[in-house]
Amino acid sequence: MTIAQITDALEEFAPCAYQESYDNAGLIVGNRQSEATGALLCLDVTERALQQAIDRRINLIISHHPVIFGGLKRLVGSTAAERVVQQAVRHDVALYAAHTNLDSVRGGVSEKMCDKLMLKNRSILQPVKNQLVKIAVYAPSAHAEAVRQAMFAAGAGHIGQYGCCSFTTQGTGTFLAGEQATPFVGKRGVLHREPEEKVEVIAHESKVSSAVAAMRAVHPYEEVAYDLYPLLNEHVGVGLGMVGELEKPMETGEFLRLVKQTFNNQSVKYVTSGRSEVCRVAVCGGSGGSLMGKAIACGADAFVSADFKYHQLQEADGRITVADVGHYESEIFAIEIFSEVITKKFPTFAPYLVEYTVNQINYL
């Protein structure tokens, strides 16, 4: 099995196109076409994690946090990131990261937090915008279904939890084939009228090229008429954070104790809203302070995330209970997700979990 096969499976689940603009998800070091001798799963690519891969003769490390994030200007071994990259290249170990793209998909880090808290009726807290495109193509009625299915197979037609979504309008197409044309129907120099269907589907911008190519491959016309419309719609299935509901309302103190136990915290930094109960809960893996306004606006009673700044907690201002569980504690579930995706796709390929999954931050 190649490294490409494994990373392609991860990107099918969490496409790199879903990462934030500042991020660096994807293959960072290594050759996609190399045979994978194993895969080590971790939150951070530390020197100890890399040494574990080297000792086990594993040539692929999959992490949540990219080892190169803000960029490297030199490789002289003066920082841990530089030393990791140097050793990875020297020992031919590929480094792959799925970061904010894993945070932004259904089944990703925030949804795993929902799983742990057993939240129901879930939805994306901050869906992405301006990433959807409507593809409209005109095809002879007898070929419209093949065109539609080709675009579905290429990743178009997904709206939230629904697939194979399309809309069809029947009409009549006209064209006059020139002398150098090779018309599928009609004759050169004669105006032709053909019963056609307009097939419309929605696709994420990252899927448009492949959907159009798949459509053209099965379309019978020499010259295919199609339109691409950028949409302002929110992509309800992709975005940061999630919101859901507890099975039944809990007293606020009881909920905070549940959070502490669920995320295995030594302590939890929190502010309360003054309300006695919590039912609707927003979550976000990693640094979720920027979503405080979204959590309040969606009617959440509590917001569970990490790395809140002092003034962000002041923004809660008695309107929402906020629990800061820590960056590590909110994202450690990424390792579970990697393992689930890989073993589901490749049942006979067993990834290794890093032995040094310990939060380096302690509380006195």
Secondary structure, DSSP 4 states (H G I P E B T S, - for coil): -BHHHHHHHHHHHS-GGGS-TT---EEEES-TTSBPS--EEESS--HHHHHHHHHTT--EEEESS-SSSS--S--SS-SHHHHHHHHHHHTT-EEEE--HHHHSBTTSHHHHHHHHHT-EEEEEEEEEES-EEEEEEEEEGGGHHHHHHHHHHTT---BTTB-S--EEEEEEEEEEB-TT---SSS-BTSEEEEEEEEEEEEEEGGGHHHHHHHHHHH---SS--EEEEEE--EEEEEEEEEEEEEEEEEEHHHHHHHHHHHTT-S--EEE--S-SEEEEEEEEEEE-GGGHHHHHHTT-SEEEEE---HHHHHHHTTSSEEEE--HHHHHTTHHHHHHHHHHHH-TT--PEEPS----S----
